């Protein structure tokens, strides 16, 4: 990290409550970095009178700011969007576009070259222009922009079935509207890579589909960090190494992912979740407790009145809301793996740990399904499902301290 405190920097945009930018810039250097949520009509006045030396600009003002700048870099003018502004000593404002460098780094990190490929860019805003410019400069043989109302739109995608790279430059699927996707990848049999500029959630519905199809894919976190690195270089007139981008990207990905515990009823997910949450300084959320709140009655009563399907419907709804969030420890119910629809909900932001315990060590009191069928029978039925959904399998017993250490060792990898 560079020690610099003489500049006043920040970010302007419409909605910034979940921005990672302050954390990224704090990791790059120690200048003050503030968030400024503005209405569109406030942008011009802020730029002219605001108390700042350097700014980043995010959705939806990357074009809005341009008329208020005295100079715009050739790269930003070519793209038609500005995301970084510097104030000169004479008060004049200079606009740059560091998204170009950020997206270029993202493409290189994915490892699938764009040269000679047909690229489909979803969206027609400032982010789209960056993607089009980078793809063109990297030698794409064709670049098509898909918009809602343009000549190429979501109603005639069949004309682009030969696309080899898809880039999502829209906010579709971004928190808090998780789960939406601008299109289905099933229409593109030649796909070699999918890049999504969204970074929250870590895996959008588009990226989850790419993963399921075995297609190389990346979210936008590395792009965000890389463009911030380039902005900080402009702020400070210095050079910051690539290793800093890697370090900060990995740290944010690790610290914001949910830790999701799955396993048999009674295996200790809630108890161990409490221990892990305390170690990590995170909030523990017990999915079963949230189901009770949502239903307004105990779980045995839910089963008695609505049956297992009624319970599972509430569980999926609750899990969907919890899994949108970040940096939680989530203890799930034992049967969460019996509904395949729960996997993308957990996986979108989570690292899923299967706590595997011998069935003869499991209690049955207060557990409707465990009382109907023995733990050994349930375990045999669910073991393949637990293994299929888990990112990590951790063998545990009834020793809480030892189990906690085992989990922490896995999380440290």
C-alpha positions in Angstrom: 0.0 0.0 0.0 1.2 3.5 -0.9 1.2 6.1 1.9 -0.5 9.3 0.5 -2.9 11.5 2.3 -2.7 14.8 0.5 -5.5 14.2 -2.0 -9.2 14.1 -1.5 -10.8 11.3 -3.6 -14.1 9.7 -3.9 -16.8 8.0 -6.0 -20.0 9.5 -7.5 -23.0 7.5 -8.7 -26.7 7.0 -8.1 -26.6 4.1 -5.6 -23.4 3.4 -3.8 -24.4 1.6 -0.6 -22.8 -1.7 -1.6 -19.7 -0.3 -3.4 -16.4 -2.1 -2.9 -14.5 1.0 -4.0 -13.6 2.4 -0.6 -12.1 -0.9 0.5 -10.1 -1.2 -2.8 -8.7 2.3 -2.6 -7.9 1.9 1.1 -5.8 -1.2 0.1 -4.1 0.6 -2.7 -3.2 3.8 -0.8 -4.4 5.7 2.3 -5.9 8.8 0.9 -9.4 9.7 2.0 -12.0 8.2 -0.3 -15.7 9.2 0.1 -19.0 8.1 -1.5 -21.2 10.7 -3.1 -24.7 9.6 -4.1 -26.1 12.2 -6.5 -29.2 12.8 -8.5 -28.5 13.4 -12.2 -29.3 17.1 -11.9 -26.7 17.5 -9.1 -23.8 16.1 -11.1 -22.8 19.3 -12.8 -22.9 21.5 -9.7 -20.9 18.9 -7.7 -18.2 18.7 -10.4 -18.0 22.5 -10.5 -18.1 23.2 -6.8 -17.3 19.9 -5.1 -14.5 19.6 -2.6 -12.3 16.9 -4.3 -9.1 16.4 -6.1 -9.9 13.2 -7.8 -13.0 11.2 -8.5 -14.2 7.9 -9.9 -17.6 7.8 -11.7 -19.9 4.8 -11.8 -23.4 4.0 -13.1 -25.2 5.9 -14.5 -23.1 9.0 -14.8 -20.1 8.0 -17.0 -21.5 9.9 -19.9 -23.3 12.6 -17.8 -20.1 14.0 -16.5 -18.5 14.6 -19.9 -19.9 18.0 -20.8 -18.6 19.4 -17.5 -15.0 18.5 -18.2 -12.4 20.8 -19.7 -10.4 17.9 -21.2 -11.1 14.3 -22.0 -8.3 11.7 -22.7 -8.3 10.2 -26.2 -9.1 6.8 -24.8 -12.1 8.1 -22.9 -13.4 10.1 -25.9 -13.0 7.1 -28.1 -15.0 4.9 -25.7 -17.5 7.7 -25.0 -17.4 7.4 -21.3 -15.4 8.7 -18.3 -14.9 6.9 -15.0 -12.0 8.9 -13.6 -11.7 12.7 -13.1 -8.7 14.7 -12.0 -8.7 18.3 -10.9 -5.7 20.3 -12.1 -4.2 23.0 -9.9 -6.0 25.7 -11.9 -9.3 24.0 -11.1 -10.0 22.5 -14.6 -11.2 18.9 -14.8 -9.7 16.1 -16.9 -11.6 12.9 -17.7 -10.1 9.5 -18.2 -11.4 5.9 -18.7 -9.6 3.3 -16.6 -12.3 0.7 -17.3 -10.4 0.0 -20.5 -7.3 -1.2 -18.6 -9.6 -3.1 -16.1 -11.5 -5.0 -18.7 -8.4 -5.8 -20.7 -6.9 -7.4 -17.5 -10.1 -9.3 -17.0 -10.0 -10.8 -20.5 -6.4 -11.8 -20.0 -7.1 -13.4 -16.7 -9.9 -15.5 -18.3 -7.3 -17.0 -20.6 -9.4 -17.1 -23.7 -8.1 -14.7 -26.4 -10.5 -12.5 -28.3 -8.4 -12.4 -31.5 -10.4 -13.8 -34.4 -13.5 -14.5 -32.3 -17.1 -13.3 -32.7 -18.0 -11.3 -29.6 -21.5 -10.6 -28.3 -21.7 -7.6 -26.0 -24.9 -7.3 -24.0 -26.0 -3.7 -23.3 -25.4 -0.4 -25.0 -24.3 1.9 -22.2 -20.8 3.1 -21.1 -19.7 -0.3 -19.9 -20.7 -1.8 -23.3 -18.6 0.8 -25.1 -15.6 -0.2 -23.1 -16.1 -3.9 -23.9 -16.5 -3.1 -27.6 -13.4 -1.0 -27.7 -11.3 -3.6 -25.9 -12.6 -6.5 -28.1 -11.9 -4.5 -31.2 -8.4 -3.6 -30.1 -7.8 -7.3 -29.2 -8.6 -8.3 -32.8 -12.1 -9.7 -32.5 -13.3 -10.7 -36.0 -16.8 -9.3 -35.3 -18.4 -7.5 -32.4 -22.2 -7.3 -32.1 -24.0 -5.2 -29.5 -27.3 -6.5 -28.2 -29.7 -4.0 -26.8 -33.4 -4.0 -26.0 -34.5 -1.8 -28.9 -31.6 -1.9 -31.4 -31.2 -3.7 -34.7 -29.6 -6.5 -32.8 -31.8 -7.3 -29.9 -33.0 -10.1 -27.6 -35.7 -11.1 -30.0 -33.4 -12.0 -32.9 -30.4 -13.6 -31.1 -30.5 -16.5 -33.5 -28.6 -14.4 -36.0 -25.7 -14.5 -33.6 -25.8 -18.2 -32.6 -22.1 -18.4 -33.8 -20.9 -16.1 -31.0 -17.8 -17.4 -29.3 -17.5 -14.9 -26.5 -20.4 -13.3 -24.5 -19.8 -10.2 -22.4 -22.5 -9.0 -20.1 -22.3 -5.2 -19.8 -25.8 -4.8 -18.3 -26.9 -4.7 -14.7 -29.2 -7.7 -15.2 -28.6 -10.1 -12.4 -26.9 -7.6 -10.1 -27.6 -7.4 -6.4 -30.4 -7.1 -5.1 -32.1 -8.5 -8.3 -30.1 -11.7 -8.1 -31.1 -14.7 -10.3 -32.0 -12.8 -13.4 -30.1 -13.4 -16.7 -30.2 -11.3 -19.9 -30.3 -14.5 -22.0 -29.8 -18.3 -22.0 -26.5 -19.7 -23.1 -28.3 -22.7 -24.7 -28.6 -20.7 -27.9 -24.9 -20.4 -28.4 -23.2 -23.8 -29.2 -19.9 -22.2 -30.1 -19.3 -20.4 -26.8 -15.7 -20.4 -25.5 -16.0 -17.9 -22.6 -18.5 -15.7 -20.7 -17.5 -12.5 -19.0 -19.8 -10.6 -16.7 -18.9 -7.2 -15.5 -21.1 -7.7 -12.4 -19.2 -8.6 -9.2 -22.1 -8.8 -6.7 -23.2 -11.6 -6.7 -19.9 -13.4 -7.3 -21.8 -15.8 -9.6 -24.7 -14.3 -11.6 -27.2 -16.6 -13.1 -25.4 -16.1 -16.4 -22.1 -17.3 -14.8 -23.8 -20.2 -13.0 -25.1 -21.4 -16.4 -21.6 -21.0 -17.9 -20.1 -23.0 -15.0 -22.7 -25.8 -15.4 -21.9 -26.0 -19.1 -18.1 -26.1 -18.4 -17.5 -22.8 -20.2 -14.6 -20.6 -18.9 -16.1 -17.5 -17.1 -15.2 -14.6 -14.9 -17.1 -12.0 -12.9 -16.2 -8.3 -12.8 -14.3 -8.1 -9.5 -10.8 -8.2 -11.0 -11.9 -5.6 -13.5 -13.1 -3.4 -10.7 -9.8 -3.7 -8.8 -7.7 -3.3 -11.9 -9.5 -0.1 -13.0 -9.2 1.2 -9.4 -5.4 0.5 -9.6 -5.1 2.5 -12.8 -7.2 5.3 -11.3 -5.0 5.4 -8.2 -1.9 5.6 -10.4 -3.5 8.7 -12.1 -4.4 10.1 -8.7 -0.9 9.7 -7.3 1.2 9.9 -10.5 2.8 6.6 -9.7 2.9 2.9 -10.7 1.2 0.1 -8.8 2.2 -3.5 -9.6 0.0 -6.3 -10.9 0.5 -8.3 -7.7 -1.5 -5.7 -5.8 -4.5 -6.3 -8.1 -4.2 -10.1 -7.5 -3.8 -9.6 -3.8 -6.8 -7.3 -3.4 -9.1 -9.2 -5.7 -8.4 -12.5 -3.8 -8.8 -10.8 -0.4 -12.2 -9.3 -1.3 -13.4 -12.5 -2.9 -12.5 -14.5 0.2 -13.8 -12.0 2.7 -17.2 -11.4 1.0 -18.1 -15.0 0.2 -20.7 -16.7 2.4 -19.6 -19.8 4.4 -22.5 -22.2 4.0 -22.6 -25.3 6.2 -24.6 -28.3 4.9 -24.9 -31.7 6.6 -27.2 -34.2 8.3 -29.8 -33.0 10.8 -28.1 -32.7 14.2 -24.5 -32.8 13.0 -23.7 -29.5 14.7 -24.0 -27.0 11.9 -25.5 -24.3 14.1 -23.0 -24.9 16.9 -20.0 -25.0 14.7 -21.4 -22.1 12.7 -21.4 -20.0 15.8 -17.8 -20.9 16.5 -16.7 -20.1 12.9 -18.6 -16.9 12.8 -16.9 -15.8 16.1 -13.4 -16.6 14.7 -14.1 -14.8 11.4 -15.9 -11.8 13.0 -19.0 -12.5 10.9 -22.7 -12.9 11.5 -24.2 -16.4 11.9 -27.6 -17.0 10.3 -29.4 -20.2 11.1 -31.7 -21.0 8.2 -34.1 -23.1 10.3 -34.5 -20.2 12.7 -35.3 -17.9 9.8 -37.8 -20.4 8.5 -39.6 -20.4 11.9 -39.7 -16.6 11.8 -41.1 -16.6 8.2 -43.8 -19.2 9.0 -44.6 -18.0 12.5 -44.6 -21.5 14.0 -42.1 -24.3 14.9 -40.8 -26.6 12.2 -42.7 -29.7 13.4 -45.9 -27.7 13.1 -44.9 -26.6 9.5 -44.5 -30.3 8.6 -47.7 -31.2 10.3 -49.8 -28.5 8.6 -48.1 -28.1 5.2 -46.1 -31.3 4.7 -42.5 -31.5 3.5 -43.2 -29.7 0.2 -44.7 -26.7 2.1 -41.6 -26.6 4.3 -39.2 -26.9 1.4 -41.0 -24.0 -0.4 -40.4 -21.7 2.7 -36.9 -23.0 3.0 -36.0 -22.1 -0.6 -37.6 -18.6 -0.2 -35.7 -17.9 3.0 -32.4 -19.3 1.5 -32.8 -17.2 -1.6 -32.9 -14.0 0.5 -30.1 -15.0 2.8 -27.8 -16.1 0.0 -28.1 -12.7 -1.8 -26.1 -11.2 1.1 -22.3 -11.4 1.6 -19.8 -12.4 4.3 -22.3 -14.5 6.3 -21.9 -17.9 8.0 -25.1 -19.7 7.1 -26.1 -22.9 8.9 -28.7 -24.7 6.6 -31.2 -27.4 7.4 -30.3 -31.0 6.8 -32.6 -31.5 3.8 -31.6 -28.3 1.9 -29.7 -30.5 -0.6 -32.9 -32.5 -1.5 -34.1 -29.6 -3.8 -31.7 -28.9 -6.7 -33.0 -25.3 -7.0 -31.3 -24.5 -3.7 -27.8 -25.1 -5.1 -27.5 -22.0 -7.4 -28.9 -19.9 -4.5 -26.2 -21.0 -2.1 -23.4 -21.1 -4.8 -24.0 -17.6 -6.1 -22.1 -16.0 -3.2 -21.1 -19.0 -1.1 -18.4 -21.6 -0.3 -20.3 -24.7 0.6 -18.9 -27.0 3.3 -20.3 -30.5 3.9 -19.9 -31.5 7.5 -19.8 -35.3 7.3 -20.5 -37.2 10.5 -21.2 -40.9 11.1 -25.0 -41.4 11.3 -24.8 -43.3 14.6 -23.7 -40.0 16.2 -26.8 -38.1 15.2 -29.7 -37.2 17.5 -33.4 -37.5 16.3 -35.4 -35.5 18.9 -37.5 -32.7 17.4 -36.5 -33.7 13.8 -39.6 -34.8 11.9 -37.8 -36.7 9.1 -35.2 -38.3 11.3 -38.1 -39.7 13.4 -39.8 -41.2 10.4 -36.6 -42.7 9.0 -33.5 -43.7 10.8 -30.4 -41.4 10.5 -28.6 -44.2 8.7 -31.3 -44.4 6.0 -31.4 -40.6 5.6 -27.6 -40.5 5.5 -27.5 -43.1 2.7 -30.1 -41.2 0.7 -28.5 -37.8 1.1 -24.8 -38.5 1.0 -24.6 -38.3 -2.8 -26.5 -35.0 -2.7 -24.2 -33.5 0.0 -21.1 -34.5 -2.0 -22.5 -33.1 -5.2 -23.2 -29.7 -3.8 -20.2 -29.3 -1.6 -17.1 -27.3 -2.4 -15.3 -29.0 0.6 -16.0 -32.2 2.5 -14.9 -32.1 6.2 -15.0 -35.2 8.4 -16.3 -34.3 11.9 -17.3 -36.0 15.1 -18.8 -34.7 18.3 -15.7 -32.8 19.4 -16.6 -29.1 18.9 -13.1 -27.7 19.4 -11.5 -30.2 17.1 -14.2 -29.8 14.4 -13.8 -26.0 14.6 -10.1 -26.3 14.0 -10.6 -28.6 11.0 -13.0 -26.1 9.4 -10.7 -23.2 10.0 -7.9 -25.1 8.4 -10.0 -25.7 5.3 -11.1 -22.0 5.1 -7.5 -20.9 5.4 -6.5 -22.7 2.2 
